[in-house]
């Protein structure tokens, strides 16, 4: 342990995949324009597929706007897509195009994934979306996040590139420890 811990556990307010009541939670603080967030996505997808019943994965926005000028708009777009039930579609598309993120490309993604563009335009201007992102950022700050991506697997803290095998062994240990606990 390195002194960092996730202060706010996964809740129904998060974007998550899996059962929120599982004993193994993975929370990623990511930035859609960050090349390392993209680099980890394949391993995250493998982990989710490998442990569909054992883990709950949540993504929280942590746009690093000083380094990534389009990261905040991308996070806003993801939240606006959520209002149309398409968060994960937008999430994956934004990560895939991280190096070419700009307003035009985000709108092209919105069209491509089938969002109602008029509604999308309205929603991206809604202050409640910015409030959600700012809450994610504050959750990150109080948990010790300083860069993206940062992961919490239960209370194990990782930053930067994750390795599937290392994460798999940690999850296996957590499964064993939790099966021994009452």
Buried (B, 14 or more C-beta within 10 A) or exposed (E): EEEBBBEBBBEEEBBBBBEEEBBBBBBBBBBBBBEBBBBBBEBBBEBBEEBEEBBBBBBBBBBBBEEBEBBBBBBBBBBBBBBBEBBBBBBBBBBEBBEEBBEEBBBBBBEEBEBEEEEBEEBBEBEEBBEBBBBBBEBBEEBBBEBBBBBBBBEBBBBEEBEBEEBBEBBEEBBEEEEEEE
